């Protein structure tokens, strides 16, 4: 052809091979990300056949990084992070420190300088948010307490990575010479200036601009505006303030997230973001030399051990140290047993700055390929391992410190008054509505909830609350079901509901029970257990359980109706969830 088609052929080959291998990975029940990386290997310089232009692929990958970080900023939720801050912030920082130390130590054992080892360890310490979200969605636990905690944990990891992307360029020269503090001071000064402009000017100007463009009714102009802001801020941040493209794009997304049009902006930018993100993963695969699997198998296994075992065990110990249930510790451990996009970004930046040898990047990519492939297995063993531990009460008690953690926030005299009371298992949106109804009439109840934030908030309000899983040995007994009149099971887990009912009936065969359910078959099964009422549905679920609870505890039908009407008016929207 009369003109150069290298760019077109690189994009076409990258997307074409990514589609084929991504489709195969999906059919094999693996994340498509595995297929994208394999596609990069197939068109890379280390494989026979067509070889894509590595330099062009690198530039396309840079655009992919910008759009990936822009997407992270768009979906960044300070509220989600604050909701789990007590475990996510210290836990993520401690886990990153532990994994970085493991990576640095093994790299030093291989003969690498400590500076390269630190960058290598940092790249192994951060998990893939994309992989995690998909895994949680597939298992239906994204909105659970454990799911929200895992997502908050990875949000902290993302923020630490953003900080590392800022600091690494400043460290590049000082690691080999002097002037560390002066370089850091200059870099952080530029970052502060950039953030000040974005938070003061950008928070007003960007939403204003988006609103004006949206009023034109032109979808094309709106999409162009979003992409121009993302790329423009990224380039401007790098050119004027010397900060990375990634940091500029991240804060462009954060600023747009302040706008009422953030969801529309995310949906309009998503197709292009997905396409260039795929090219980013393909370009990472192009840098991977498959020979490393044969030439350095022990190093690859060491990397895999750090990702699958080192990080997971560190997270498991940290979560238990904060006195969270074993199930939560297992879920977070499985969530962190992989590495992905941010590891590639850190490794690529490290190689470009001379802070990481090329073989280090190949080891990171090999670790990502293998860990993402094996991550479904890590989630698969959470349930069996939890059941195995549950069958060993002494071991669970030692791990969870259940007796120390599940103490009632009550004096002995107050606890003794727990007679003819209600035991409420699960104090989320459904259980919270039931609890509010009981409080309206001064009916005593004990709440059992796994989320420590909720327990602490209840105790501050004077509600007797237990922290832990009601199916664990000793937890339910502290609520004195043998003296209770009613058991309210508001947990969304049907298996947990069955176990709680069995334990309560064993302690008090006459206890009345109202339980939530999600299906007709489950409802019939629960009614077969002779529970007082099994409530199914979403819209009036919580209010129906509250109505039955008040009747069971001696209130009249008119009083129960009035309480439900007041709750419905106060909430305005139906209570859902657990």
C-alpha positions, 0 to 999 in steps of 0.5 A, spaced: 500 500 500 502 507 498 502 509 505 504 506 512 499 501 515 503 499 521 498 503 526 492 500 523 495 493 523 497 493 530 490 495 533 487 490 528 492 484 530 491 486 537 484 487 538 483 481 533 487 476 537 484 479 544 477 477 541 479 470 540 483 468 546 478 472 550 473 468 548 476 462 549 478 464 556 471 466 557 469 459 555 474 456 559 470 460 565 477 464 566 477 471 566 478 474 559 484 478 562 487 472 561 486 471 554 488 478 552 495 477 555 495 471 551 494 475 545 499 479 547 504 474 547 502 471 540 503 478 537 509 479 541 517 479 539 518 472 542 513 468 538 513 466 531 508 469 526 506 476 526 509 481 530 506 487 532 510 494 533 512 494 540 513 502 540 506 503 537 503 498 542 507 502 548 503 508 546 496 505 545 498 502 552 499 509 555 492 511 552 489 505 556 493 506 562 490 514 562 483 511 561 483 505 566 485 511 571 480 515 569 475 510 570 478 508 577 477 516 578 470 516 576 468 510 580 471 512 586 467 512 592 469 516 598 463 513 602 464 506 600 471 507 603 469 510 609 464 505 611 469 500 611 475 504 613 477 501 620 479 495 617 480 497 610 485 502 611 490 499 616 489 492 613 491 494 606 497 498 608 499 492 613 498 487 607 502 491 602 507 492 607 508 485 608 507 483 601 512 488 599 517 486 604 516 479 601 518 481 594 524 485 596 527 479 600 526 474 595 529 479 589 535 481 594 536 473 595 536 473 587 542 478 587 537 484 585 539 491 589 534 493 594 531 499 590 529 494 585 526 489 590 522 494 593 519 496 586 518 488 585 515 487 591 510 493 591 508 490 584 506 484 587 502 487 593 496 490 589 491 486 587 486 487 580 480 491 582 477 488 575 478 481 577 475 482 584 469 485 582 467 480 576 469 474 581 464 478 587 459 479 582 459 472 579 458 469 586 453 474 588 456 477 594 458 484 591 453 487 596 455 483 602 459 485 608 465 481 606 464 484 599 464 491 601 470 490 605 474 487 600 472 492 595 474 498 600 480 494 601 482 494 594 480 502 593 486 503 599 490 499 594 489 503 588 490 509 592 497 507 594 498 505 587 497 512 585 501 515 590 507 510 588 506 512 581 507 519 583 513 518 588 517 513 583 519 518 578 522 522 584 526 516 586 529 514 580 535 518 580 536 518 588 536 511 588 542 511 584 545 517 587 543 523 592 538 528 593 532 524 595 529 529 599 529 535 595 527 531 589 521 528 593 519 535 595 519 538 588 515 532 586 510 533 592 510 540 591 508 540 584 502 534 586 500 539 591 499 545 586 496 540 581 491 537 586 489 545 589 487 547 582 483 540 580 479 541 587 478 548 587 477 550 579 476 543 576 470 541 581 467 547 579 469 548 571 468 541 569 461 539 572 459 546 569 462 544 562 459 537 562 452 540 564 452 545 558 454 540 553 449 535 555 444 541 554 445 541 547 442 534 546 448 531 542 451 525 544 457 525 540 459 532 543 458 529 550 462 523 549 468 528 546 467 532 552 468 527 557 474 524 553 477 531 552 477 532 559 480 525 561 486 526 556 487 533 556 487 533 564 492 527 563 497 531 558 496 538 562 498 535 568 504 531 565 506 537 561 505 543 566 506 540 573 511 534 571 506 529 574 504 522 571 499 521 566 495 516 570 495 521 576 492 526 572 487 522 569 485 519 576 483 526 578 479 528 572 475 522 573 474 524 581 472 531 579 467 528 574 464 524 579 462 530 583 457 532 577 450 529 577 452 527 570 458 522 572 454 516 570 452 518 563 460 520 563 462 513 565 457 510 560 459 514 554 466 513 555 466 506 557 466 503 550 473 507 548 475 505 555 474 498 554 478 498 547 484 501 549 484 497 556 484 491 552 490 494 548 494 495 554 493 488 556 495 486 549 501 490 550 503 487 557 503 480 554 507 483 548 513 484 553 512 477 556 518 472 554 515 465 555 522 462 555 522 465 563 517 459 565 522 454 562 529 458 564 527 461 571 521 456 573 523 457 581 523 464 580 516 464 577 514 459 583 516 464 588 512 469 585 506 465 585 507 463 592 508 470 594 501 472 590 497 466 592 500 464 599 504 470 602 499 476 601 493 471 603 496 469 609 498 476 611 491 478 610 488 473 613 492 474 620 490 482 619 483 481 618 483 476 624 487 481 628 481 486 627 477 481 630 473 480 624 469 473 623 473 467 619 469 467 613 471 475 612 478 473 613 477 467 608 473 472 603 479 477 603 484 472 602 481 469 596 480 476 593 487 478 594 490 472 591 491 475 584 495 481 581 493 485 575 492 492 571 496 496 577 501 491 577 503 492 570 503 499 570 508 499 576 512 494 573 512 498 566 514 504 570 519 501 574 522 498 567 522 505 564 525 508 570 531 503 570 528 501 577 526 494 575 530 489 570 526 487 564 526 480 567 522 483 573 516 485 568 516 478 565 516 475 572 510 480 574 506 478 568 507 470 569 505 471 576 499 475 573 497 470 568 497 464 573 494 467 579 488 470 575 487 463 572 487 460 579 483 465 583 477 462 581 480 456 585 481 460 591 474 463 592 472 455 591 475 453 597 472 459 601 466 455 603 469 448 604 474 451 608 469 455 612 465 449 613 471 445 615 473 450 621 466 451 623 466 443 625 472 445 629 469 450 635 475 450 639 480 452 633 474 457 630 474 460 637 481 461 638 482 464 631 476 469 632 476 470 639 469 469 639 467 469 647 471 476 648 469 479 642 461 477 642 460 480 649 454 484 650 454 492 651 450 491 657 451 490 665 449 484 668 443 487 671 441 489 664 442 482 661 438 479 666 432 483 664 433 479 657 426 475 658 421 475 653 425 479 648 427 478 641 433 476 638 434 479 631 440 476 627 442 480 621 441 488 622 442 491 615 437 494 611 431 489 613 433 487 620 434 495 621 427 496 620 425 491 624 429 493 630 427 500 629 419 498 630 421 494 636 425 500 639 418 504 637 415 500 643 420 499 647 421 492 646 428 489 648 432 485 643 439 483 642 442 484 635 447 479 632 451 482 626 457 480 623 459 488 621 463 491 627 461 498 624 453 496 625 455 493 632 458 499 635 453 504 632 448 500 635 451 500 642 452 507 642 445 507 641 444 503 647 442 497 643 444 490 646 448 488 640 453 482 639 459 482 634 459 475 630 456 470 626 450 467 629 452 460 627 458 460 631 459 456 637 457 461 643 455 467 639 447 465 639 447 463 646 449 470 649 443 472 646 439 468 651 434 464 646 432 460 651 429 466 655 427 469 648 420 470 645 421 471 638 427 470 633 427 474 627 432 472 622 434 477 617 440 474 614 440 473 606 444 467 607 438 461 607 444 456 609 445 460 615 438 462 616 437 454 617 443 453 622 440 459 626 433 456 627 436 449 628 440 452 634 435 457 637 430 451 637 435 446 640 435 452 646 428 454 646 423 449 642 417 454 643 420 460 641 416 464 635 420 465 629 420 470 623 425 469 617 426 472 610 426 468 604 428 469 597 424 463 593 417 459 594 421 452 595 425 455 600 419 458 603 415 452 603 421 448 606 422 453 612 414 453 613 415 445 614 420 447 620 414 450 623 416 457 623 411 462 625 412 466 618 417 466 612 417 472 609 418 473 601 419 479 597 423 485 596 418 491 597 415 490 603 419 484 606 422 488 612 415 492 614 412 485 613 417 482 618 416 488 623 409 487 623 409 480 625 415 481 630 410 486 633 404 482 633 408 476 636 411 480 642 404 482 644 402 488 640 395 489 637 394 489 630 392 496 630 399 498 633 403 494 629 399 497 623 401 504 625 408 502 626 409 500 619 405 506 616 410 510 620 416 506 618 414 507 611 412 514 611 419 515 614 423 511 609 419 513 603 423 508 599 422 500 601 427 497 605 431 492 602 437 488 603 440 484 609 
